[in-house]
Amino acid sequence: MPYAEGRIYHDADSHIMEPPDWLFPYADETTRSKMESLYQATLAPGEHDEMADHLALQGDPAFRAKDEAEIMLRKNWRATGATLKEDRPRALDLLGFETQYVFNTFANLSLQKAEHGDDVDLAVGMAEAHNRAMLDFCSVDPKRLLSTCYVPLMDIERAPGIAAKAIRDGAKGLLIACACPKHHSPSHVGLDPLWALMQEAGIPVLFHVGSGGDFFDATYFKNGLPMEKDFHGGAENFRSVDYMAIPGPVQMTLSTMILDGVLERFPRLKFGVIELGASWVPSWMRYMDSAAEAFRRHEQRLQKLTLRPSEYVQRQIRVTPYPTEDTGWILREAGDTVPLFSSDYPHVEGGRNPLARFEASLADASEDQRDRFYRRNFEDLLGPMLD
């Protein structure tokens, strides 16, 4: 019996647990010579050192006999299909999800740092290596495992070509960094050919946690008290204080794109905001509306907008709440077109029973609203990308 049943579920956030050298076989020789191994963050203390032991269990018949019973209990390296692509369709069967968006776990930070460096060829080469790796992993079941590829925006002229290749090769969503590019805004008109290409293809722009740059000033931790541990028991992942800063970069990036008219010029271009929380969305929508009202008289860009900023969000932006957030409240305040279901499989952060948490917060939601949350908002986000 699958974990989820009784309706169609599309999972907007799942992951590969990639080893440190994951990108190297997929990189060209020049890029490989410049790359470093991926930093293995978001793990329990010592878990990286036990990676080989966890992976060896995937070949143990006694361990695999409990795949179904423990599908939501095993996390990170121990989870079915987390690293071995041949096992991922089996995991999807046991989860009961129709499809899964598949993201990297450890690469976003490296990709974003390369993009904000000075070596354009390295940033592009790393992005293309990442894209090959993601497409290869999802190739075992490409109709259900939906690959996400990365497009660096640092070189305005090259970005459309990187996106076009990823689309041709089978990408179902294109990641851009939450952090602003180093030398220009993400709303720069020179990027319009990229947005036009994506709109025509029907492929969404995706933002994911881990690509926000230096979004948090660590001085806030110098409080004279012992350092708190994160939910893995270590001190290298998110804790309550830096959790508060997670949506900051993507709020600024999306605000700039909305107020500068990108969503006005490309009304069919969709955006997915993944694993960045959603409780911030209702107030952010209203804050943008107030900005548009306050500055419209003197700003020509605002005078060109035919909708309120919050209406662009409802029309074009879809966001995944964390299971610990009140999804019912977000749905009511932001609009029922905005929230997306996600499991964060196989990460610890997703919890052992995210459906129970979501259902509890959706107690007052209608069946139509539930269907939007679990299925139709995802189908709207992907459009023709969803077979």
N, C-alpha and C positions, 0 to 999 in steps of 0.2 A: 504494500500500500504506500503510495507516495506521500511525502510530507504535506503537500498542498493539493487539494482536490475540490471538486464541486463547481469550479468556474475556470475560465482561462486567465492565467497569470503570465504577465511578461515581467521579467526581472531586469530592472534598469541598471543594476550595479552588481557585478561579480568580478572575480579576479583570478589571474594566474599567480602562483607562488614561484617566482622565477629565481634561479640560483644566481650568485654574484657574477658569473661569467656568461650569463644568458645572451647578451647582445653580441658577443665576440664572433660566433660562427656566422652571423648574419651581416656583419659589417665588411665593407671593402678594406683592402689591405692598408690604405692610407689612414682611414678612420680608425681602424683597429690599433694602429701604432700609437694613436693619441689618446685612446679611451682608457678610463679606469674602471675597475670592477664596480658593480652597483652596491651602494651602501645598504645594508640589510637592516632597516629601521622597522618600527611597528611590530616587534617581536618580543616575546618573553625573554628575560635574562637567560643567556646561554642557549636559547633555542636554535640559533644559527649553527652552533657547534654540533647540535644533534640532528642536523638536517639529513645527513646520510642515513642515520638510523630510522628516522621517520619515513624516508622514501623507501627503505628496504622493506618496511611493513607492507607496502603495496604489492609485494610479491609473495606475501605470506597467506596461504589459503585460509587459515584460521581467522586471521585479521579481516580478510576480504569477505568472509562469510557473514560478517556483521555490518556490511556496508549499508544495508537498508535500515537496520535498527538504529545505526549511529550516524546517519547522514547529516543531521544537524548538530551532532555532539562533537564530532571531530573537526578541529580547526587548523588553519594554516597548513603546514607540511603534511600533516596526518590525514587531511581531508581527501576524499575520493575525487580524483580528477583535478587536484589543485596544481600539480606539476606535470603529470603524465597526460599528454593530450588524448591518448587512446582511451583513457578512462572517463573523460569529461562527459561524453554522451550518456554514459551509465549514470553519472551523478545527476544530470539533468532529468533523466527518467525518474530517479528516486526522489528528486525534489518536487517533481510535478509541474515544473514551469514550462510554458510553451516555448519561450526563447530566453536567452540571457545576453545582455551586453557584457562583453569581456574586456577588462582593463588590466594593465600591468599593476603590480603592487609597489615595486621599488624604483621604477625607471623615471617617473615624472620629475622628481627632483633633479636628476642628472640631465634630463632633456631641457628643463627650464634653465639650469645653470649654464649649459652650453649655449643656449639661445641668447643669454644675457652676457656672454663673453664676447671676444673679439674675432673668433675664428668661425666665419660663416660656414666654411666647408665642413668643419667638425660638427657644427650644429645640424646641418643638413644630413651629413653622413650618419650621425647617430639617430636622427629621426627616421631615416630610410631603413636602418638596421632594425629599429624598433618595429616599424611597420611590417617588414618581412617576418619578423618573429611572431608578431600577433596574428598575422594572416596564416602562417604555418600552423600555429596552435589550433586555430578555429577551423582549419581545413578538414578536420575529421568529421565535422557536421556543420557546414557553413550556413545551412538554412535555420539552424537553431542557435548556434554559437555565433554571435554577431560581433565581428571584429572592430575594434577601435584603433585608428591610426593617428599619428601626431603630425601636425603641420606647424613648423616654426614661422613666426611672422617677422623675424628680424630682417629678412631680405624681401622687400615688397615685390620685386620682380620675379623671384623664384618660387614664392609661396603657391601661386596657382598651379604651377607645373608639378609640385610635390603632391598637392591635393588631387590633381587629375590622375596621376599615376596610382595613388592609393585607391581612388574610386574604381579605376579600371581593374585593379587587382582584387577588388572584392570588399573593401572597407564599407562598414555600415554606419560609421560615425567618425568625424574628424575632430580630434582634440586640439585645442589651443590652450596656451598657458593662461592661468588666472591673472598672473602678473602682467603689467604693462610692458610691451616691448621696450628695448633699451633706448631707441632713438626716435620713436614716433608712437602716436596713439594707436590703439587697436581700431579706432574709428577712422583712421587716415583714408582719404578718398582713393589713394593709390591701391588700397586693398579691395576696392569695389569689384575688380575682375574675379577675385577669389570668391567673394560672396555671391556674385552672379553665377559662377560655375557651380557652387554648392546648391544654390536655389534651383537651378535648372536640373541638376541631378537628383534633387529631393533628399539630399543627405544633410543631417543636422550638424551644427557646431556644438561641440561638447566641452564642458569645463569639469575638471575633477580635482578633488583635494590633492595636495602635494605639489601643485605647480604655482603656488602663490608667491614664491620668492620669500624674502625676509619680511613676512607679514606680522611678526611679533617681536617686540623689544624685550629681550631676555632680562633686562634690568628689573622688570616687574617681579622676577623670582627672588630678587635680593631683598627679602623681607625680614631677615634676621631669624628665620625659623628653619628647621630641617627641610630639605627638598622632599616634596611629596612624590610618591610613586604613581605611575600611570596604571591603567586597568590591566596591563600585562604584568605588573609588579616591578617594572623597571622605571627608568627616568628619561627615556628617549622618545616616547610617543606623546600624544596629546594628554594634558591634564585639564582640570576645570578652567584654569585661568587662560591658557593659550587656546583652549576650545572656543573661548569667546571671540577670538580674532579670526577664526577660520573663514567666515564669509566676507571679511573686509575686502580683499583684493577682487573677488568676483563681483561684488556689489559695485565697486568703482569702475571696473571694466565694462560691465553691462550698462551701468548708468551712462557712461560716456558714449557707448554705441547707440543707446536709445536717444539721448539728447542731441547727439550729432547727426541723427537721421538715418543710421544704417538700417534699422528695422522699418523705417518709412520707405526707404528706397528699395528694400527687398522684403516685401510683405509676406512672401511664402517661405522665407528662410526660418528654420526652427532652431531652437537652442535648448540643450539639455544641461542642467546644473546638477552634477552628480556627487553625492557624498560630501556635500557642503552644508547640510542642514537646510531647514526651510522656515523656521520660526521667525527669522528676520525678514522674510519676504513681504508680509502684509504692511509692516511699517515702512519698509523701503519703497514699496509702491506708492504709498501716500506721501512720503518725503519727496520723491521725484515729482509727483503731481504738484506739490507746493512749490518746488523749484521752478517748474515750468510756468506756474501762475505768477510767481514773483518776478521772473526775469524775461517773460515773453515780450514785454513792451520794447525792450532794447536789444534783444538777441534775435537776429534774423533766422538762425537755425531753429529756434523754438517756434517762430511764426510759420515755418514750413511744415510743422508737424500737423497731421490731420486727426490724430488721436491724442488722448491724454497718455502720459507715459505708462500708467498702470494698465491701460487697455492694450498696449503693445505686449506687456507681460502676459496678460490673459490670452492673447492671440498667438503668441509665438514662443513663449518660454515655459519649459516644464522643469520641475524641481523635485528632488527626492528628499523627503523628510527622514530624519533618523527615527528608528523605532521608539526611542525614548521621548520624542516630541509628541505634542498633541495634534495629530494629523487632522482630526475632525475640526479643530479650531482653525488650522491653517486653511483647510478647504473652504470653510465658511467665510473667512476674512479675505483670502486671496482670490477665491473663485474656484469652482470645481474642475476647471480645465487645467489647473496648474500642478497639483501634486502627482507624483509617480511612485509606484511601489518599487522597492528594491530590497534585496536580501543581504548584500555585501558578502556573499559566499566566496571563499571559505573563511573570511576573517573573523576574529574574535569579536570585533566591534558590532557585527551584525546580530550577535546573540544566538541563543539556542532556539528561540521561538518568536521570531519577529512578527509572524502573522498574528499571534495572540495579542501582542502589544498594539499592532495597527487596528485590529478588530475592536479592541477595548476603546480606543479613541474614536472609532467610527460608529459608536453605538447609536448615535442619532442621525447618521447619514442614511440617505435613501439607497435603494438597490441600484438606481441609475448612477448615483455618485460613487458607490463602491465599484461598479463596473468601470467607470471612468478611471478610478485610481488604480485598479489592478490591471486593466487591459487597454481601454480606449485612448487614454492620454498618451500611452506609449505608442500605440498604433498611429496616432496623430503626429507624434514626434518623428517617427521614422518614415511615414508615408510610403513611397514606392520602394524604400530600402527594405521593408518588411515583406518577405515572400508570403 
